[in-house]
Structure formats: structure tokens, C-alpha cells
Amino acid sequence: MLDEALEPLVESFRATGRDIFLAGLISSHGGNLSVRQGELIVITRRGSMLGRLTSDDLVVTGLEPCADDERCSRELVVHREIYRRTDALAVAHAHPVHAIARSFATDTIVPADSEGRYILGEVPVVEAKETIGSSEAAALIAEALRERPVAVLRSHGAFAKGQTLEEAFYHVSVLEASVRVLDLLDR
């Protein structure tokens, strides 16, 4: 459980988790969020419901493995690698269905809409043999996020970075909106 002094951070997790769920970017227990604070990472616990987060759903861990890791999201390995290799201070992982569907057919998602082109540019799609919580996925996603705000792991979902949780969520939501535009254009 987090200290009461961290209540603004807890509220940021709550608001972002709720927004991601209400935007339809995850299932009831899908996705995860994290924030880096120096050498510490605050991450959603394994099996949490982003749409209904409480302070008990947040776990403090570090950039290196520790005893509390078993409570953390299975994607902790990916979040850690993103923090090691990029300028991210926050990470959002979601399962936007249109982006996932498109990931089966392309290695790069190129938005046609102005906002998508401006905010995201070309979005890399990477493929790992094991898609959930693997070191291979972690390395591929972290490398893709060095120069981009969001990347898609084929068949699994999007990982987005930001300086805040709100910014990371923004990148995921722009991605899904852009892919919906592409879907309409492809009809």
C-alpha cells in the first residue's frame, strides 16, 4: 500500500485507468500502468482492474528485481526495459482492438489522419514468440519506443510512453483513433 503523501499519484493512476477502460482500450482486467520515480517504479498489480484502481492495486518496485515483483503486472519486465532504454517517466499498456487487428497485417501503422501523423508518425509493429511478459518482447518494445511514443506488439497490444500517465494514455488513444480511420478508409 502506498503512503498517503502519494495520493496525487494514486489519483493519476485512478483517472488514467478509468479513462483507458471507458475508452474501450482494455477488457475488464487487461492492461497496466506504471510511473518511474528515480530508481523506483510504481506499477499496477497483477490482475488489477484499471477501471477501478485503488491504492492497494499499486506496487512499488525498482529497476532491478525485488521481493514485491510477484505482485506486479506480468508486463513488469517490459516496463523496466522501457525505463532503462528511453526517456519515459510513465508507461501505459492497453489492448486496443483495432490496432491489434491491424498488427496482424502490417509491420508499420501509418496514420492517414492529421492528428495521428503529427502526434505519432509511423507506429512500429514488432513480433515476439512469447507476447506476455517476455524478455524478448521487452527488448523489442523498448527499442521501438526509443524514437516513437507508441509501438504495437503483434497480436497483443500497444505500449506507450510519456512524461505522465495522461500523456501515455493520449498516445494509445490517438493510435486507436487513427487505426479506426484507416479501417473506415479500407472499406
C-alpha positions as CSV (number, residue, x, y, z in Angstrom):
1,M,0.0,0.0,0.0
2,L,1.3,3.5,-0.8
3,D,1.9,6.3,1.6
4,E,-0.8,9.0,1.9
5,A,1.7,11.6,0.6
6,L,1.4,9.8,-2.8
7,E,-2.4,10.4,-3.1
8,P,-1.9,12.7,-6.2
9,L,-0.1,9.8,-7.9
10,V,-2.8,7.4,-6.8
11,E,-5.4,9.7,-8.3
12,S,-3.5,9.9,-11.5
13,F,-3.5,6.1,-11.8
14,R,-7.2,6.0,-11.0
15,A,-8.1,8.7,-13.5
16,T,-6.0,7.2,-16.3
17,G,-7.1,3.6,-15.6
18,R,-10.7,4.7,-15.7
19,D,-10.2,6.6,-18.9
20,I,-8.5,3.7,-20.6
21,F,-11.3,1.4,-19.6
22,L,-14.1,3.8,-20.6
23,A,-12.4,4.4,-24.0
24,G,-12.7,0.7,-24.7
25,L,-8.9,0.2,-24.9
26,I,-8.8,-2.8,-22.5
27,S,-11.0,-5.6,-21.2
28,S,-12.1,-5.6,-17.5
29,H,-8.8,-6.9,-16.2
30,G,-6.5,-6.0,-19.1
31,G,-3.7,-3.5,-19.5
32,N,-1.3,-2.0,-17.0
33,L,0.2,1.3,-16.0
34,S,3.4,2.5,-14.4
35,V,5.3,5.6,-13.4
36,R,9.1,5.9,-12.8
37,Q,10.3,8.0,-9.8
38,G,14.0,7.9,-9.8
39,E,15.1,4.3,-9.3
40,L,11.6,3.3,-8.2
41,I,8.7,2.1,-10.4
42,V,5.1,2.3,-9.2
43,I,3.1,-0.2,-11.3
44,T,-0.4,-1.8,-11.2
45,R,-0.6,-5.1,-9.6
46,R,-1.2,-8.4,-11.4
47,G,-4.9,-8.9,-12.1
48,S,-6.0,-5.3,-11.2
49,M,-8.9,-3.7,-12.9
50,L,-7.7,-0.4,-14.4
51,G,-11.2,1.0,-14.4
52,R,-11.5,0.6,-10.6
53,L,-8.0,1.1,-9.2
54,T,-7.3,1.7,-5.5
55,S,-4.1,2.3,-3.7
56,D,-3.9,-1.4,-3.0
57,D,-3.7,-2.0,-6.7
58,L,-0.3,-0.2,-6.9
59,V,3.0,-1.8,-6.1
60,V,6.3,-0.1,-5.6
61,T,9.3,-1.9,-7.1
62,G,12.6,-0.9,-8.6
63,L,14.5,-1.0,-11.9
64,E,16.1,-4.2,-10.6
65,P,14.1,-7.4,-9.5
66,C,12.9,-7.4,-5.9
67,A,10.7,-9.3,-3.5
68,D,7.5,-7.5,-4.4
69,D,7.7,-8.4,-8.1
70,E,5.3,-11.3,-7.8
71,R,2.5,-8.8,-7.1
72,C,3.3,-6.7,-10.1
73,S,1.8,-6.9,-13.5
74,R,3.3,-9.6,-15.7
75,E,4.5,-6.9,-18.0
76,L,6.9,-5.5,-15.4
77,V,9.8,-6.8,-17.5
78,V,8.6,-4.7,-20.4
79,H,8.1,-1.6,-18.3
80,R,11.5,-1.9,-16.7
81,E,13.2,-2.2,-20.1
82,I,11.3,0.8,-21.5
83,Y,12.5,2.9,-18.5
84,R,16.1,1.6,-19.0
85,R,16.2,2.4,-22.7
86,T,14.0,5.5,-23.1
87,D,13.2,8.9,-21.6
88,A,9.8,7.6,-20.4
89,L,8.5,8.6,-16.9
90,A,5.2,6.8,-17.5
91,V,4.0,3.8,-19.5
92,A,0.6,2.7,-20.5
93,H,-0.1,-0.8,-21.9
94,A,-3.5,-1.4,-23.5
95,H,-5.2,-3.8,-25.8
96,P,-6.8,-1.5,-28.5
97,V,-8.7,-4.0,-30.7
98,H,-8.4,-2.1,-34.0
99,A,-4.7,-1.7,-33.5
100,I,-4.3,-5.3,-32.6
101,A,-6.2,-6.5,-35.6
102,R,-4.1,-4.3,-37.9
103,S,-0.9,-5.6,-36.3
104,F,-1.6,-9.0,-38.0
105,A,-1.3,-7.4,-41.4
106,T,1.5,-4.9,-41.2
107,D,4.9,-4.1,-39.7
108,T,4.2,-0.4,-39.5
109,I,0.9,1.5,-38.9
110,V,0.9,4.8,-40.9
111,P,-1.9,7.1,-39.8
112,A,-3.8,8.8,-42.5
113,D,-5.4,11.4,-40.2
114,S,-3.6,14.7,-39.3
115,E,-3.5,14.1,-35.5
116,G,-2.1,10.6,-35.9
117,R,0.6,11.7,-38.3
118,Y,1.5,14.7,-36.2
119,I,1.5,13.0,-32.7
120,L,2.6,9.5,-33.6
121,G,4.3,9.4,-37.0
122,E,4.7,5.9,-38.2
123,V,4.0,3.3,-35.5
124,P,6.2,0.2,-35.4
125,V,4.7,-3.2,-35.0
126,V,7.0,-5.8,-33.5
127,E,6.7,-9.5,-33.1
128,A,7.9,-11.8,-30.3
129,K,7.4,-15.5,-29.9
130,E,6.1,-15.1,-26.4
131,T,4.0,-12.0,-26.2
132,I,3.2,-11.7,-22.5
133,G,5.9,-10.5,-20.1
134,S,8.8,-11.9,-22.0
135,S,12.4,-10.5,-22.2
136,E,12.2,-10.7,-26.0
137,A,9.1,-8.6,-26.1
138,A,10.6,-6.2,-23.6
139,A,13.7,-5.6,-25.7
140,L,11.7,-5.2,-29.0
141,I,9.2,-2.8,-27.5
142,A,11.8,-0.7,-25.6
143,E,13.9,-0.4,-28.8
144,A,10.8,0.7,-30.8
145,L,10.0,3.3,-28.2
146,R,13.4,4.9,-28.3
147,E,12.3,7.2,-31.1
148,R,8.4,6.8,-31.1
149,P,5.8,7.4,-28.4
150,V,3.9,4.2,-29.1
151,A,4.5,0.7,-30.5
152,V,2.4,-2.3,-31.0
153,L,3.3,-5.9,-30.1
154,R,1.7,-8.1,-32.8
155,S,-1.4,-9.9,-31.5
156,H,-1.1,-8.4,-28.0
157,G,-1.4,-4.7,-27.8
158,A,0.2,-1.2,-27.6
159,F,2.8,0.1,-25.2
160,A,3.0,3.9,-25.0
161,K,5.4,6.1,-23.2
162,G,5.0,9.6,-21.8
163,Q,6.2,12.1,-19.2
164,T,2.9,11.5,-17.4
165,L,0.3,8.7,-17.4
166,E,-2.1,11.1,-19.2
167,E,0.4,11.6,-22.0
168,A,1.0,7.8,-22.3
169,F,-2.8,7.3,-22.5
170,Y,-3.1,10.1,-25.1
171,H,-0.6,8.2,-27.3
172,V,-2.6,4.9,-27.0
173,S,-5.9,6.7,-27.7
174,V,-4.5,8.6,-30.7
175,L,-3.3,5.3,-32.1
176,E,-6.6,3.6,-31.8
177,A,-8.5,6.6,-33.3
178,S,-6.0,6.6,-36.2
179,V,-6.5,2.9,-36.9
180,R,-10.2,3.3,-36.8
181,V,-9.9,6.0,-39.5
182,L,-7.7,3.6,-41.5
183,D,-10.4,0.9,-41.1
184,L,-13.0,3.2,-42.5
185,L,-10.8,4.1,-45.4
186,D,-10.2,0.5,-46.2
187,R,-14.0,-0.3,-46.5
